[in-house]
Amino acid sequence: MGPLDPGGRIQRSESNSAHEPPVTLDPRHEHWRNDSPVRILIASSPHADTFGYSMPPPGVLRLGGALGANGWDVHLVDLAHELAAGHLGDERVLDESSLSAAADRILGEEPDVVGLSTMGATLPAALVITRMLRERAPRLHLHLGGPGIGEVDERVLERFDWIDLIVRGEGEDTLHEVLQRLDQEQSLEGVTGITWRNTEGRILREADRHPLLDMASVAPYAWDLLPDLARYKEVTGEAEGLVPVDSGRGCSYDCSFCSIGRYWGRRSRTLPVDRLVEEVLALKDMPAARNAYLCHDLFGADRQHALAFCARMTELGAPVPWECRARSDHMDAELLQAMGAAGGYRVLLGVESAAPEVRATNAKNMAADTDVLELVDNCAAAGVTPILSFILGLPGEGDEELAASLDLCADASLRTGVNLSLHLANPQPNCALGEDYNPDAVALEGIAPDMAWGAGESEPERELIRAHPDLFSTWHLLALPEDKLRDFSRIAKKLPKVLERYPRTFCLLRRVRGENALELWRAWDANGRSFEGLARMARHTLVDESLAWEQALISRAPTVLNTEHDLSQLTAALRDGVDLPAGGGAYHFATTPIEGPLPAMRTSRVSQDVAQLLGELKGEASFDSLTRTRPELVQAAKQLSEAGLLTLASST
């Protein structure tokens, strides 16, 4: 730090030298004015992951609210949003130019202290930006925090001397105390939850700070310090209006592939029911907000809390749709029914593997009696869409276990509305896979692990990743043969889309060909055709009809299907393993869209006369136009509309 300007702030040097000595954080050698609060800027490190930048970061919003409530002059910048909105360059890509623009964007707020919140994937970008900040404003205090830094804190300070301090764990109380110490010219020694560099250049790791026990005490979000939610949705064109809610923190489990449990000290805490309801209901009055995203990983772990939240939301008429994340063995029919009634419409469920021995090897510790297909059926009955998450290539998985997982994915896809999310095992820091496999982990060109989507692509980031593989194992995969890893990558990218679009056709082909899902995948992958092309190659009438049906559902356009097989029996036959529908008949079906939080289609079996009438009405836009062109069909069209088989604009 340097001398203060007349307004009481630290004077900023115009020098661009990168060779000045590292800034130290011991205020015994500096002078702060107690009547001039430190100006602190908290920024989320940039990335280009669409899901991430479609929403404001809830942790940064909460931290900004806490610091503001404590009287600090706090500013927030969401660099992911700034990148996506074109504020860091017209190309909207993360490169050296946009990283430089990010540094300038931060300096434009004239901060005294800058804290960058990081995930494992965004740590390289944070280091590049802070290095630029040090070069352009040598007297800035530069802090890092967030899940991406907790385990590698000492190594980061040892190797990157432009970083002054790292906040470990929750930042609300820790950062407040750091700012108090600096403002009052006191040493930082003894501030729990930080790792810092003292005046002698020694790196000191203070004791861990105890996590907040009373989640009722967390500050309100600092919505006023970030762009309006509508600006976020304009960038992505995302229609769901999804808004994050910091509904709880932590995880009490220690799965081998996940760092969250260790980061939070294997403790799980939930926002009190009344507070959670209040924060969800607040979205009703927020422009562009439609649905709430409850960010806590363990909805339902505290079962009574989850049921109480659902009961309260149901009493209020379920005014805000919401989605959440949960363990499969925490969900059952009763809780799912309560969720559906309360406005819950989607839940992400970690399955990881269909093989119990693989889950056990990786400390998933899922209850032995968990029936994933029954769980999916319970979700469907409650009107809740499940997202099933699997990890490919975990230790202990061979072809037999992989085939079981892919067969489970295929079987689940036959249930209503299931989504699938497949991932590659990633030995990131602060998890068991990182401890056991990091030294041998490999990085493959063209395969970005899921935790690193949208980051690590600029050359300055890549230089850091190459130079410090132990810090940035987020970009590495388990040391398996390259052809196997690339096969996993193709499965993860292509198979979920096919199973979500063509579940019946895939499962029908699996049955017709006498193959399991892995064998069918490999046949398709080797064939090189589109999946539709592979299906048509079967030269099987029922396969062709199934494909046409699912293409109609994908189009979301009202469609009439005339078939030789009773398609209404196909799903049950595939699901239950009974005889397939016999051919040689004459059947007629109509597909029509259904309104709701998520896109959906209805298939109805209709008579030949209704099918012919719907065919004649195809292309009509409104009852007004129909009245002018085919008045004799208006009454019949109204009856079809009332039955949900036809959608026409109402008469003016």
Secondary structure, 3 states (H helix, E strand, C coil): CCCECCCCCECCCCCCCCCCCCCCCCHHHCCCCCCCCCEEEEEECCCCCHHHHCCCCHHHHHHHHHHHHCCCEEEEEEHHHHHHCCCCCCCCCCCHHHHHHHHHHHHCCCCCEEEEECCHHHHHHHHHHHHHHHHHCCCCEEEEECCCCCCCHHHHHHHCCCCCEEECCCCHHHHHHHHHHHHCCCCCCCCCCEEEECCCCCEEECCCCCCCCCHHHCCCCCHHHCCCHHHHHHHHCCCCCEEEECCEEECCCCCCCCCHHHHCCCCEEECCHHHHHHHHHHHHHCCCCCEEEECCCCCCCCHHHHHHHHHHHHHCCCCCCEEEEEEHHHCCHHHHHHHHHCCEEEEEEEEECCCHHHHHHCCCCCCCCCCHHHHHHHHHHHCCEEEEEEEECCCCCCHHHHHHHHHHHHHHHCCCCCEEEEEECCCCCCCHHHHHHHHHCECCCCCCCHHHCCCCCCHHHHHHHHHCCCCCHHHCECCCCHHHHHHHHHHHHHHHHHHHHCHHHHHHHHHHHCCCHHHHHHHHHHHCCCHHHHHHHCCCHHHHHHHHHHHHHHHCCCEEEEECCCHHHHHHHHHHCCCCCCCCCCEEEEEEEECCCCCEEEEEECCHHHHHHHHHHCCCCEHHHHHHHCHHHHHHHHHHHHCCCCCCECCC
